[in-house]
Amino acid sequence: MGLLKLEKGQIFHKAGTDIVETVEILVKGRVRISSTYSSVVLNVGAFIGVVETPGHPYVYTCEALEESAVYSYPYESKDDIAKIVKLSPKIASVLAATSAESAATCCAIYDTEFDEALKEYDQIIADYADYPSLCIKVGEAPKDFPEMEELIPPERSEKVPQWAIEFCDSLKNNEATLKKSFYPLSTEIAAGMVMTTYFIYDTISTAVQALTVYRKTLKKKTSNFTSTMKMIRARLNDMERAEAGEGEGNVTIVNALSTILAYSGVPAETATLFEEQITAFKANDNRYDSSDEARALRRNIGSTFYQIYTPAFLRSLTDENIPLEVKMFFMFGFVDEELAGEKNTAILANMVKAYTPDPEGHVLTLYEWLQKIYLIEVEPSRNEFDQDWPTYLREQKNTGAINNEQMEAMNRSSKHRLEFEIHNLFALGNRMTFGRISSFVPVFDSQNVLRPLDMAYLTASKVKEYYEKIRSIDYGVFCRQAVFSDTEIGITQLYFADDITPYMILMPNVGSRACLWQEIEGKNRRTKARMLVSIFNTENTEEAMFRLFGEFRWEMCKTEQGVHWNDVTDPSLTSMYCDYLQFFKKNSALSSEQKEKLRTDLKKFSNNYKNVFIADYLAYIKYESAGSPRLNKVAREILFTFCPFGKEVRDRIGENPQYTELINHYRVHIGNQAKPIQNIIAKLNKEEIPIPEEVSNQLEHLKK
């Protein structure tokens, strides 16, 4: 008990969680008292918590709106309130005045909440009357909702007499006179006024709580009907847009969250929870700070978001008329037009309307990727423990979580595969590409838009430009070694480079990172890699892509080398780089300045060899290929040996003395590789045998 200092934004009593043991007087700052549907701001001199029931959980949440302070007293019964006034004669008149003001405010809140409850009831009844005719407009058969016949309007509480409301209003209107000449007359008068007004706003508080129960019951009872009604209105909006031929700049999105929730068909409890979470998120100007409350809210939004995404996705698979708002939800994580901002909402809507899938299927939105998973066109991605789908199922069986029949059923189940992918690649990959893991929230928020959306937007054509650019510099970046054999034409074994373009999955967020999820599918080394990037990239996208391709280079080498990935007796990109970084202090080819720089780099990247390599790879691709040396001799030689530049780059930098010898060695090496292939082609031509595509492609590859 005693003086308690509060920081801005601090919640010192939480509804439904904390137990009532004290009552406070606000001595500094401002405090907001809030319930499900309303809130009131209290100023200095106000009682806090007097309408609560001692020993029970708080009904209202108390939050400091600025740096504040309260004086706390034990609270066991209503009699304690009068005692507190009498123990504080110097401020008794102030307590009386603020109590009268609080009573008038409570009366106004009750009137407002009753009017809102009545408005909700009237709207539902009006919608129910319009429902049959609207069904005809959209071409649907009306459904039966027998629960709608049981609805009754809210009734004013008989415990709140009109004289009490008029009395409180009169006290407020004559506040100046009463504070000057009435409340100060005696402590007993002040205590009596506090208790009189206490009984009034305690009664009103009970009536407000009853209205809250009514509104929640009304919402729950009519949830099926309101969901159906929202879907019909969404279809009507789409029809009106189509008839009007709306173009860019004319898109109007209203009540997007309602449309999305109705479309998903989630239970009313889940829909209400998400609405409350988004409302609280929007209302918090400091929603990305590190306070426990803000972090918990972001975490809870993330959890509910995926609960809504899954059923909405499943419904969309058989729906040819997906509402525009739902498409924006799938593609961008958009949920609310106020949260996104009017301008951004219009841009997102136009982007969805103009979107065309990549015809080659290399670049996919997250929604398109989940479709491939559900249709079993590709296997689910690895989880956070690096387990692929079959490995995960086997582990579940081995631990006794499922039996053999359940394992086989899950393996055949599209829904189970989808849920695995959403829980892993979607939920975790979304957070990773966002960039700021501790601040992540999966919904589109204008506060995260750090670049104009049209500049940050990654389309299939933009991603393909990065693919082509990296190939023009590091031409073998996506190549895997494969073997061709055809004994009938005399080829027993020919190694060739198989260029396999990776999947690039556009994650529905505004983020700053690109990451490699997995370099192959399962154990098949000739399958596509899976790369993730935010659909709106706020950083230098080219650098992010080059780092991503460097990471792929490293991980693909590790996969191909297996247990020998860091064994220098089996030379490879990873083994040579690990040896170089591990023993750089003894390397006579490095100067003392270069060794010091390496020591600094290793410290910077926490001795993570892969991250040091990625940084060097970025410098190699971005600067060294342009003739601007950034690497030391050893790193340059390793990179050029295993990631040689394309012919155009080699020709451009060939006169650079730092590369002359490396390029000459490369030409000799490539010539030795090309010669037997040329001999095979000459032999096949002589015998008039068609040249296999793998053979001719490999020769062309060596010329790059």
C-alpha positions in Angstrom: 0.0 0.0 0.0 1.1 3.6 -0.3 2.3 5.7 -3.2 2.7 3.8 -6.5 4.4 5.4 -9.6 3.2 4.4 -13.0 4.9 4.6 -16.4 3.2 5.7 -19.6 1.2 2.8 -21.0 1.5 0.7 -17.8 -1.5 -1.5 -17.1 -1.7 -1.8 -13.3 -5.0 -3.7 -13.1 -6.0 -6.1 -15.8 -9.6 -7.2 -16.3 -10.3 -10.9 -15.7 -6.8 -11.5 -14.4 -5.9 -9.4 -11.4 -7.8 -9.8 -8.1 -9.3 -6.7 -6.4 -7.5 -6.0 -3.1 -7.0 -2.2 -3.2 -8.6 1.0 -4.1 -6.6 4.0 -5.4 -6.7 7.7 -5.5 -5.1 9.3 -8.6 -2.6 11.9 -7.4 -0.8 12.6 -10.6 -1.4 12.1 -14.4 -4.3 10.5 -16.2 -5.6 6.9 -16.2 -7.9 5.1 -18.6 -10.5 2.7 -17.3 -11.8 0.4 -20.1 -14.2 -2.4 -20.7 -15.1 -4.3 -23.8 -17.1 -1.6 -25.4 -16.2 1.7 -23.7 -13.6 3.6 -21.6 -13.4 6.6 -19.4 -10.4 8.8 -18.7 -9.9 9.8 -15.0 -8.0 12.9 -13.8 -6.3 13.8 -10.5 -8.5 13.3 -7.5 -10.5 10.4 -8.9 -11.1 7.1 -7.1 -9.9 4.0 -9.0 -11.5 0.6 -8.5 -14.4 1.6 -6.2 -17.0 -0.2 -8.4 -15.0 -3.4 -8.4 -15.8 -6.3 -6.0 -13.1 -7.0 -3.4 -11.7 -10.5 -3.7 -12.9 -10.9 -7.2 -11.2 -10.4 -10.6 -11.2 -6.9 -12.0 -14.0 -6.1 -14.4 -12.2 -3.1 -15.9 -8.6 -2.7 -17.1 -6.7 0.3 -15.7 -3.9 1.9 -17.8 -1.8 4.9 -17.2 -2.0 7.3 -20.2 1.1 9.2 -19.1 3.5 9.2 -16.2 1.2 9.0 -13.2 1.0 8.2 -9.6 -1.7 6.7 -7.3 -2.1 6.3 -3.6 -3.2 2.8 -2.7 -5.5 1.8 0.2 -6.7 -1.7 1.3 -10.2 -2.4 0.0 -12.3 -5.0 1.7 -15.8 -3.5 1.5 -17.7 -0.4 0.4 -17.4 1.1 3.9 -13.7 1.5 3.3 -14.5 4.3 0.8 -16.0 6.7 3.4 -13.1 5.9 5.8 -10.6 6.9 3.1 -12.4 10.3 2.6 -12.4 11.0 6.4 -8.7 10.1 6.6 -7.9 12.7 3.9 -9.6 16.0 5.1 -7.3 18.2 3.0 -8.5 16.6 -0.2 -12.0 15.5 0.9 -13.7 18.3 -1.2 -11.7 17.3 -4.2 -12.7 13.7 -3.8 -16.3 14.7 -3.6 -16.1 16.8 -6.8 -14.3 14.1 -8.8 -16.8 11.5 -7.6 -19.7 13.6 -8.8 -17.9 14.1 -12.1 -17.3 10.3 -12.4 -21.0 9.7 -11.7 -22.1 12.0 -14.5 -19.6 10.4 -16.9 -20.9 6.9 -16.0 -24.4 8.1 -16.8 -23.3 9.3 -20.2 -21.5 6.0 -20.9 -24.6 4.1 -20.0 -26.7 6.1 -22.3 -24.2 5.7 -25.1 -23.9 1.9 -24.6 -27.6 1.4 -24.5 -28.0 3.4 -27.7 -25.3 1.3 -29.4 -26.8 -2.0 -28.2 -30.2 -0.9 -29.5 -28.6 0.2 -32.8 -26.9 -3.2 -33.2 -30.2 -5.0 -32.5 -32.1 -2.7 -35.0 -29.4 -3.3 -37.7 -29.6 -7.0 -37.3 -33.4 -7.0 -37.5 -33.2 -4.7 -40.6 -30.7 -7.0 -42.2 -32.9 -10.0 -41.5 -35.8 -8.3 -43.2 -33.6 -7.5 -46.3 -32.0 -10.9 -46.4 -34.4 -12.7 -48.7 -34.3 -10.0 -51.4 -30.5 -9.7 -51.2 -30.3 -13.5 -51.7 -32.2 -13.1 -54.9 -29.8 -10.4 -56.1 -26.7 -12.6 -55.7 -28.5 -15.7 -56.9 -28.4 -17.7 -53.6 -31.2 -19.7 -51.9 -32.1 -18.1 -48.5 -31.2 -20.2 -45.4 -33.2 -20.7 -42.3 -32.1 -18.9 -39.1 -34.6 -19.9 -36.4 -32.5 -18.3 -33.7 -33.3 -14.9 -35.3 -37.0 -15.2 -34.2 -35.9 -15.4 -30.5 -34.1 -12.0 -30.5 -35.4 -9.3 -28.1 -34.3 -5.7 -27.9 -32.2 -4.4 -24.9 -34.2 -3.0 -22.0 -33.1 -0.1 -19.8 -32.2 -1.1 -16.3 -34.9 -0.3 -13.8 -32.1 0.1 -11.2 -31.0 3.3 -12.9 -33.8 5.8 -12.2 -34.1 9.0 -14.2 -33.8 11.2 -11.1 -30.3 9.7 -10.5 -29.1 10.6 -14.0 -30.6 14.1 -13.7 -29.1 14.5 -10.2 -25.6 13.6 -11.5 -26.0 16.0 -14.5 -27.0 18.8 -12.1 -24.0 18.2 -9.9 -21.7 18.5 -12.9 -23.4 21.7 -14.2 -23.0 23.3 -10.7 -19.6 21.9 -10.0 -17.8 25.2 -9.6 -20.3 26.5 -6.9 -20.4 23.2 -5.1 -16.6 22.9 -4.9 -16.3 26.4 -3.6 -19.2 26.6 -1.0 -20.6 23.1 -0.3 -18.1 20.3 -0.4 -15.6 22.1 1.9 -18.2 22.7 4.7 -17.2 19.4 6.4 -15.5 16.1 5.9 -18.8 14.4 6.6 -20.6 16.3 3.7 -17.7 15.3 1.4 -17.8 11.7 2.5 -21.6 11.7 2.1 -21.4 13.1 -1.4 -18.8 10.5 -2.3 -20.9 7.6 -1.0 -24.1 9.0 -2.7 -22.5 9.3 -6.1 -20.7 5.9 -5.4 -24.0 4.1 -5.1 -25.2 5.8 -8.3 -22.3 4.9 -10.5 -21.9 1.5 -8.9 -25.5 0.8 -10.0 -24.8 2.2 -13.4 -21.6 0.0 -13.7 -23.7 -3.1 -13.0 -26.2 -2.0 -15.7 -23.3 -1.3 -18.2 -21.9 -4.8 -17.5 -25.4 -6.3 -18.2 -25.4 -4.4 -21.5 -22.0 -5.9 -22.3 -23.4 -9.4 -21.6 -26.4 -8.6 -23.8 -24.2 -7.4 -26.7 -21.9 -10.4 -26.5 -24.9 -12.8 -26.4 -26.5 -11.0 -29.3 -23.3 -11.3 -31.3 -22.8 -15.0 -30.5 -26.5 -15.9 -31.2 -26.5 -14.1 -34.6 -23.0 -15.1 -35.6 -24.2 -17.5 -38.3 -26.6 -15.0 -39.8 -24.1 -12.0 -39.7 -21.4 -14.1 -41.3 -23.8 -15.1 -44.1 -24.9 -11.5 -44.5 -21.4 -10.2 -44.7 -20.6 -12.6 -47.5 -23.7 -11.6 -49.4 -22.7 -7.9 -49.0 -19.2 -8.7 -50.2 -20.6 -10.4 -53.3 -22.9 -7.4 -53.9 -19.9 -5.1 -53.7 -18.0 -7.2 -56.2 -20.9 -7.2 -58.5 -21.2 -3.4 -58.2 -17.5 -3.0 -58.9 -17.7 -5.2 -61.9 -20.7 -3.3 -63.3 -19.0 0.0 -62.7 -15.9 -1.2 -64.3 -13.7 0.3 -61.6 -10.2 1.1 -62.5 -7.1 2.2 -60.7 -7.8 4.8 -58.0 -11.5 3.9 -57.8 -11.3 0.9 -55.5 -13.2 1.3 -52.3 -12.6 -1.2 -49.5 -14.9 -1.0 -46.5 -15.1 -3.3 -43.4 -12.4 -5.6 -44.9 -11.9 -7.5 -41.7 -15.6 -8.4 -41.4 -15.5 -9.7 -45.0 -12.4 -11.8 -44.3 -13.7 -13.2 -41.1 -17.1 -14.0 -42.6 -15.4 -15.7 -45.6 -13.1 -17.8 -43.3 -16.1 -19.2 -41.4 -14.2 -19.3 -38.1 -16.3 -19.7 -34.9 -17.7 -16.4 -33.6 -15.4 -16.6 -30.6 -12.3 -16.6 -32.9 -13.7 -13.8 -35.1 -14.5 -11.6 -32.1 -11.1 -12.3 -30.6 -9.3 -11.2 -33.8 -11.5 -8.1 -34.1 -10.6 -7.1 -30.6 -6.9 -7.8 -31.2 -6.8 -5.7 -34.3 -8.8 -2.9 -32.7 -6.4 -2.8 -29.7 -3.4 -3.0 -32.2 -4.7 0.0 -34.2 -5.4 2.0 -31.0 -1.8 1.7 -29.8 0.5 4.3 -31.3 3.4 2.5 -29.7 2.4 -1.0 -31.0 5.9 -2.0 -31.9 7.6 -1.2 -28.6 9.2 -3.8 -26.3 6.7 -3.6 -23.5 5.2 -7.0 -22.3 1.7 -5.9 -23.3 2.7 -4.9 -26.9 4.8 -8.0 -27.4 1.9 -10.2 -26.1 -0.6 -8.5 -28.4 1.7 -9.0 -31.4 2.2 -12.6 -30.5 -1.5 -13.2 -30.0 -2.4 -11.6 -33.3 0.1 -13.9 -35.0 -1.5 -17.0 -33.5 -5.1 -16.0 -34.4 -4.0 -14.8 -37.9 -3.1 -18.4 -39.0 -6.2 -19.8 -37.4 -8.2 -17.6 -39.8 -5.9 -18.1 -42.8 -6.2 -21.8 -43.0 -10.1 -22.2 -43.3 -10.2 -19.1 -45.6 -7.6 -20.8 -47.8 -9.5 -24.1 -47.9 -12.7 -22.4 -48.8 -11.0 -20.5 -51.6 -9.9 -23.6 -53.4 -13.4 -24.3 -54.6 -14.6 -20.7 -54.9 -14.4 -19.0 -58.3 -15.5 -15.6 -56.8 -13.1 -14.9 -54.0 -13.8 -11.4 -52.6 -11.1 -8.8 -53.4 -10.5 -8.2 -49.7 -9.8 -11.9 -49.2 -7.3 -12.0 -52.1 -5.5 -9.1 -50.5 -5.5 -11.0 -47.2 -3.9 -14.0 -48.9 -1.4 -12.1 -50.9 -0.3 -9.3 -48.6 -1.6 -10.1 -45.1 -4.0 -7.3 -45.4 -6.8 -7.3 -42.8 -8.0 -3.8 -42.2 -8.2 -0.6 -44.4 -7.6 1.7 -41.4 -4.5 -0.2 -40.4 -3.2 -0.2 -44.0 -4.2 3.4 -44.7 -6.5 4.5 -47.5 -3.8 5.1 -50.0 -2.0 1.8 -49.4 -5.4 -0.1 -49.5 -6.2 1.3 -52.9 -2.7 0.3 -54.2 -2.9 -3.2 -52.8 -6.3 -3.7 -54.3 -5.0 -2.6 -57.7 -2.0 -4.9 -57.4 -4.3 -7.9 -56.7 -6.5 -7.0 -59.6 -3.5 -6.7 -62.0 -1.6 -9.8 -60.7 -0.8 -12.5 -63.1 1.0 -15.8 -62.1 4.5 -16.6 -63.3 3.8 -18.8 -66.4 7.0 -20.8 -65.7 6.1 -21.4 -62.1 9.4 -20.3 -60.6 8.1 -17.3 -58.7 5.0 -17.9 -56.5 3.0 -16.0 -54.0 2.6 -17.8 -50.7 -1.0 -18.5 -51.6 0.1 -20.2 -54.9 2.7 -22.2 -53.0 0.2 -23.5 -50.5 -2.0 -24.6 -53.4 0.8 -26.7 -54.7 1.2 -28.3 -51.3 -2.5 -29.0 -50.9 -2.7 -30.5 -54.4 0.4 -32.7 -53.5 2.3 -31.2 -56.5 5.3 -30.7 -54.2 6.3 -32.2 -50.8 5.9 -30.0 -47.7 8.9 -28.0 -46.7 11.3 -28.9 -43.8 10.3 -27.8 -40.3 12.3 -25.8 -37.8 14.1 -29.0 -36.8 15.2 -29.6 -40.4 12.8 -32.5 -40.7 11.1 -33.1 -44.0 7.5 -34.4 -44.1 8.3 -38.2 -44.1 10.9 -37.8 -41.4 8.4 -35.8 -39.2 5.8 -38.5 -39.6 8.2 -41.3 -38.7 9.3 -39.4 -35.6 5.6 -38.9 -34.6 5.1 -42.6 -35.0 8.3 -43.5 -33.1 7.3 -41.3 -30.2 3.9 -42.9 -30.0 2.0 -39.8 -31.0 0.4 -41.6 -33.9 0.2 -45.2 -35.0 1.1 -46.7 -38.4 -2.4 -46.3 -39.8 -2.6 -42.7 -38.7 0.8 -42.0 -40.3 -0.3 -43.4 -43.6 -3.5 -41.5 -43.5 -1.7 -38.2 -42.7 0.7 -38.8 -45.5 -2.2 -39.1 -47.9 -4.1 -36.1 -46.4 -3.8 -32.8 -48.2 -5.1 -31.0 -45.2 -2.4 -32.3 -42.9 0.2 -31.5 -45.4 -1.2 -27.9 -45.6 -1.3 -27.5 -41.9 2.3 -28.7 -41.6 3.4 -26.1 -44.2 1.4 -23.3 -42.6 2.9 -24.0 -39.2 6.4 -24.2 -40.5 7.3 -22.4 -43.7 4.5 -19.9 -43.6 4.6 -19.0 -39.9 8.4 -19.2 -39.4 9.4 -17.9 -42.9 7.0 -15.0 -42.6 8.8 -14.0 -39.3 12.3 -14.5 -40.8 11.7 -12.4 -43.9 10.1 -9.6 -41.9 13.6 -9.0 -40.6 12.7 -7.7 -37.1 11.8 -10.9 -35.4 10.8 -9.4 -32.0 8.5 -6.9 -33.7 6.9 -9.2 -36.1 3.2 -9.1 -36.8 1.7 -10.9 -39.8 -0.9 -8.2 -40.7 -0.2 -5.4 -43.2 0.4 -2.2 -41.3 1.2 1.2 -42.8 3.8 1.8 -40.1 6.0 -0.9 -41.7 5.9 0.8 -45.2 9.3 2.3 -45.4 9.5 2.5 -49.2 6.8 3.3 -51.8 4.9 0.1 -52.3 5.3 0.2 -56.1 9.1 0.4 -55.6 9.2 -2.3 -52.9 6.8 -4.7 -54.8 8.5 -7.8 -56.0 6.9 -9.3 -59.1 7.9 -12.4 -61.0 9.6 -10.3 -63.7 11.7 -8.5 -61.1 12.8 -11.7 -59.5 13.7 -13.2 -62.9 15.9 -10.2 -63.6 17.9 -11.0 -60.4 18.1 -14.7 -61.6 19.5 -13.6 -64.9 21.8 -11.0 -63.4 23.4 -13.6 -61.0 23.8 -16.1 -63.9 25.5 -13.4 -66.0 28.1 -13.1 -63.2 28.2 -16.5 -61.5 26.9 -18.6 -64.4 27.0 -21.9 -62.5 25.2 -20.7 -59.4 22.1 -22.9 -59.8 23.9 -25.9 -61.5 24.0 -29.4 -60.0 26.3 -32.1 -61.2 24.4 -34.9 -62.9 25.4 -38.0 -64.9 24.3 -38.9 -68.4 24.7 -42.4 -69.7 23.6 -44.1 -73.0 25.7 -47.3 -73.7 23.9 -47.8 -77.0 25.7 -44.8 -78.5 28.9 -45.4 -76.6 28.5 -42.9 -73.7 29.0 -44.8 -70.4 29.4 -41.8 -68.1 29.3 -38.1 -68.8 29.1 -35.5 -66.1 27.0 -32.4 -67.0 25.8 -29.3 -65.2 22.1 -29.3 -64.7 20.8 -25.7 -64.2 17.8 -25.9 -61.9 16.0 -22.6 -61.3 14.9 -22.3 -57.6 11.4 -21.5 -56.3 11.1 -18.0 -55.0 8.2 -17.7 -52.6 6.8 -14.2 -52.0 5.9 -14.0 -48.4 2.9 -11.7 -47.5 4.7 -9.1 -45.5 6.6 -5.8 -45.7 10.1 -7.0 -44.8 13.8 -6.6 -45.2 15.2 -10.1 -45.6 15.5 -12.9 -48.1 16.3 -16.4 -46.9 17.0 -19.9 -48.1 14.5 -22.3 -46.6 16.0 -25.5 -48.2 18.4 -26.2 -51.0 16.7 -29.4 -52.2 13.5 -31.4 -51.7 14.1 -34.4 -49.5 17.3 -36.2 -50.6 16.9 -35.6 -54.4 19.7 -33.3 -55.4 18.1 -32.5 -58.7 15.0 -30.8 -57.1 14.4 -27.1 -56.8 15.6 -25.0 -53.9 13.0 -23.1 -51.9 13.8 -19.4 -51.3 11.7 -16.9 -49.4 11.5 -13.1 -49.7 9.0 -10.5 -48.6 6.6 -9.5 -51.4 7.4 -5.9 -50.4 11.2 -5.6 -49.7 12.2 -2.4 -47.8 16.0 -2.8 -48.1 18.4 -3.0 -51.1 16.8 -5.9 -52.9 19.7 -6.6 -55.1 22.1 -7.1 -52.2 19.5 -9.2 -50.4 19.2 -11.4 -53.4 23.0 -11.8 -53.8 23.3 -12.7 -50.2 20.6 -15.3 -50.7 22.4 -16.8 -53.7 25.6 -16.9 -51.7 23.8 -18.8 -48.9 22.5 -21.2 -51.5 26.0 -21.7 -52.9 27.3 -22.7 -49.4 24.4 -24.9 -48.4 24.3 -26.7 -51.8 28.0 -27.5 -51.5 27.5 -28.9 -48.0 24.6 -31.1 -49.3 26.7 -32.4 -52.3 29.8 -33.0 -50.2 27.9 -34.6 -47.3 30.1 -35.5 -44.3 33.2 -34.2 -46.2 31.9 -30.6 -46.5 34.7 -29.3 -44.4 37.3 -31.9 -45.2 40.1 -30.1 -47.1 41.5 -33.4 -48.5 38.3 -33.4 -50.7 38.5 -29.8 -52.1 35.2 -28.0 -52.3 34.0 -24.4 -51.8 33.1 -25.1 -48.2 36.1 -27.1 -47.2 38.6 -24.7 -48.8 36.8 -21.7 -47.2 36.7 -23.3 -43.8 40.4 -24.2 -44.0 41.2 -20.6 -45.1 39.3 -19.0 -42.2 40.5 -21.5 -39.6 44.2 -21.2 -40.3 44.4 -17.6 -41.7 46.9 -16.6 -39.0 49.5 -19.0 -40.5 48.8 -18.1 -44.1 51.9 -16.4 -45.6 49.8 -15.2 -48.6 48.0 -12.8 -46.3 49.4 -9.5 -45.0 49.2 -8.4 -41.4 46.5 -5.9 -42.4 44.5 -8.6 -44.1 44.8 -10.9 -41.1 43.6 -8.2 -38.8 40.6 -7.6 -41.1 39.8 -11.3 -41.1 40.0 -11.3 -37.3 37.6 -8.4 -37.2 35.2 -10.1 -39.7 35.1 -13.3 -37.7 34.3 -11.4 -34.6 31.6 -9.4 -36.4 30.0 -12.6 -37.6 30.4 -14.5 -34.3 33.0 -16.9 -35.9 30.3 -18.2 -38.3 32.2 -19.2 -41.4 29.1 -19.3 -43.6 28.2 -15.6 -42.8 31.8 -14.5 -43.5 31.6 -16.4 -46.9 28.3 -14.7 -47.7 29.7 -11.3 -47.1 32.7 -12.1 -49.3 30.4 -13.5 -52.0 28.4 -10.3 -52.0 31.7 -8.3 -52.5 32.8 -10.8 -55.2 29.6 -10.5 -57.2 28.9 -6.8 -56.7 32.4 -5.2 -56.8 35.0 -7.7 -57.9 33.0 -8.5 -61.1 33.0 -4.8 -61.8 36.8 -4.6 -61.6 36.8 -3.1 -58.1 39.0 -5.3 -55.9 37.6 -5.9 -52.4 38.9 -9.4 -51.4 42.3 -10.7 -50.5 44.2 -13.0 -52.8 43.2 -16.2 -51.0 39.5 -15.5 -50.8 39.5 -14.3 -54.5 41.2 -17.5 -55.7 38.8 -19.8 -53.8 35.7 -18.0 -55.1 36.9 -17.8 -58.7 37.8 -21.5 -58.6 34.4 -22.7 -57.4 32.2 -19.7 -58.5 33.9 -18.6 -61.8 32.7 -15.5 -63.5 30.8 -15.7 -66.8 32.5 -15.1 -70.1 31.4 -11.5 -70.5 32.8 -10.7 -67.0 36.0 -12.6 -67.6 36.6 -10.7 -70.9 36.0 -7.4 -69.1 38.4 -8.0 -66.2 40.8 -10.2 -68.1 43.5 -7.5 -68.2 43.3 -7.0 -64.4 46.6 -8.5 -63.1 44.7 -9.9 -60.0 42.6 -12.1 -62.3 44.9 -12.7 -65.3 46.5 -15.8 -63.9 43.2 -17.2 -62.5 41.5 -16.8 -65.8 44.3 -18.4 -67.7 44.2 -21.4 -65.3 40.4 -21.5 -65.8 40.7 -21.6 -69.6 43.1 -24.5 -69.5 40.8 -26.4 -67.0 37.7 -25.8 -69.2 39.6 -26.8 -72.3 40.5 -30.1 -70.7 36.8 -30.6 -69.8 35.5 -29.6 -73.2 37.9 -31.7 -75.3 36.3 -35.2 -74.5 32.9 -33.8 -75.1 33.9 -32.4 -78.5 35.3 -35.8 -79.3 32.0 -37.4 -78.4 30.1 -35.0 -80.6 32.5 -35.5 -83.5 32.1 -39.3 -83.2 28.3 -39.1 -83.1 28.2 -36.7 -86.1 30.5 -39.1 -88.0 28.1 -42.0 -87.3 25.1 -39.7 -88.0 23.7 -40.3 -84.5 21.6 -37.5 -83.0 23.5 -35.7 -80.3 21.8 -36.0 -76.9 20.6 -32.7 -75.4 22.6 -33.2 -72.2 25.8 -33.5 -74.3 25.3 -30.4 -76.4 24.1 -28.4 -73.4 27.2 -29.3 -71.4 29.4 -28.0 -74.2 27.5 -24.8 -74.3 27.7 -24.5 -70.6 31.5 -24.7 -70.7 31.6 -21.9 -73.2 29.7 -19.5 -70.8 
